[in-house]
């Protein structure tokens, strides 16, 4: 899966044409989560609170480009 961003050990990955709803994947150590692009809510999985905060901050800054 293509990595579109990486910071603080967090990988943001996205696959064109992946299943609905539009989302991106987050990998951090042994954690994995799927985040909805439109709502910025966790669809599946989990992340530690600090990592999730960083991801949501990044996603809110890039939401239009992600869509």
Phi and psi in degrees as a GROMACS rama.xvg file:
@    title "Ramachandran Plot"
@    xaxis  label "Phi"
@    yaxis  label "Psi"
@TYPE xy
-66.0763  131.544  UNK-2
-87.2242  123.299  UNK-3
-101.719  -14.7859  UNK-4
-160.47  152.164  UNK-5
-147.534  131.362  UNK-6
-159.61  140.301  UNK-7
49.8217  35.9278  UNK-8
80.3105  4.70232  UNK-9
-99.1234  131.046  UNK-10
-110.057  131.328  UNK-11
-107.732  122.914  UNK-12
-127.393  149.674  UNK-13
-147.961  140.158  UNK-14
-118.874  121.346  UNK-15
-61.2888  133.22  UNK-16
78.2443  13.3889  UNK-17
-65.5346  168.166  UNK-18
-59.9346  158.433  UNK-19
-80.2719  158.244  UNK-20
-74.082  163.171  UNK-21
-56.0426  130.021  UNK-22
-154.744  171.873  UNK-23
-132.475  159.479  UNK-24
-101.632  142.529  UNK-25
-123.236  128.749  UNK-26
-117.659  130.966  UNK-27
-149.707  110.469  UNK-28
52.283  -123.499  UNK-29
-91.1109  6.55385  UNK-30
-98.5743  151.437  UNK-31
-147.282  141.098  UNK-32
-146.966  152.503  UNK-33
-110.061  130.794  UNK-34
-118.235  127.369  UNK-35
-66.8203  133.919  UNK-36
-73.2159  -40.3597  UNK-37
-72.8874  -37.0409  UNK-38
-104.168  -14.2587  UNK-39
54.7015  39.0795  UNK-40
-111.283  150.765  UNK-41
-71.4191  123.49  UNK-42
-87.6282  -39.8759  UNK-43
-153.581  145.914  UNK-44
85.74  -165.81  UNK-45
-158.317  161.598  UNK-46
-139.418  154.503  UNK-47
-59.586  149.821  UNK-48
-51.6101  -47.0847  UNK-49
-64.5225  -42.1246  UNK-50
-64.2369  -42.1646  UNK-51
-62.9681  -42.3361  UNK-52
-58.5055  -44.0114  UNK-53
-63.9094  -42.2587  UNK-54
-64.4979  -44.9014  UNK-55
-66.84  -34.9778  UNK-56
-64.1229  -46.3367  UNK-57
-60.4541  -46.314  UNK-58
-64.3509  -38.5479  UNK-59
-66.2286  -32.2761  UNK-60
-73.9379  -23.607  UNK-61
-117.608  13.0568  UNK-62
-58.1932  -44.093  UNK-63
-62.4241  -45.7463  UNK-64
-64.779  -37.037  UNK-65
-64.2525  -39.6334  UNK-66
